[in-house]
Structures are given as structure tokens and as C-alpha cells.
């Protein structure tokens, strides 16, 4: 009976890991497919959190309930907290620096772009 549970645990961890790799590869293709930084951020920022969660959950399941699996869960929590912040900062940098943004894509709120550029100019002075 013990070996049957080990096989089930192995199969579940393999499925989670392979699914996470599939999501990561899909995000990478989206990164190369899109032309502009904001589109690339959107394609990768949403997928990397799911990919990291499933890959590390698969590894934690493979290890069982050990201190290693607790460390993997801590890594997931850290990445889930920092990834959206990093994506947001990169997006704000693109809005601030790119003068051709309204020509490259539809800007819903042009006031936001002008406010960001004015704030950036004030910081530089």
C-alpha cells in the first residue's frame, strides 16, 4: 500500500511540475510575441505567479512534509509579494520614459501619462 501512495504522490507532483513548465513556456512565448513593454509585462506577470506556484507545489509534494517544503512555500509567498510590485514599477517606468506611448497603443487615461511625466520631471530637477 505504501508504494501505491508513493506512485500517486509522484504522479501528482509530476503533473503539477509539467503544468507549471507549460505555463512558463507559454509566458515566454508571449514575451517574444508582443511588441511593447506593457503588453509583455501583462503576458508574463500573470503567468509567472501561476507557474511558480505549480512548480514549487509539485516539488513540495515530491519532498513530502519536510522543512524543505516549508522553505518552498516561503519562496512562493515571497515571489507572490514581490512580482506584482516589480511589474508595476516596470510599467510605471515605461509610461514615464516612453514619449511615443500614445502612438504605440491606446491610452485610456492620458491624464495619468501627463501626471507621471510631470512628477518625473519634478524629481529630476
C-alpha positions, 0 to 999 in steps of 0.5 A: 500500500505504501508504494501505491501512495508513493506512485500517486504522490509522484504522479501528482507532483509530476503533473503539477511540475509539467503544468507549471513548465507549460505555463512558463513556456507559454509566458515566454512565448508571449514575451517574444510575441508582443511588441511593447513593454506593457503588453509583455509585462501583462503576458508574463506577470500573470503567468509567472505567479501561476507557474511558480506556484505549480512548480514549487507545489509539485516539488513540495509534494515530491519532498513530502512534509519536510522543512524543505517544503516549508522553505518552498512555500516561503519562496512562493509567498515571497515571489507572490509579494514581490512580482506584482510590485516589480511589474508595476514599477516596470510599467510605471517606468515605461509610461514615464520614459516612453514619449511615443506611448500614445502612438504605440497603443491606446491610452485610456487615461492620458491624464495619468501619462501627463501626471507621471511625466510631470512628477518625473520631471519634478524629481529630476530637477 
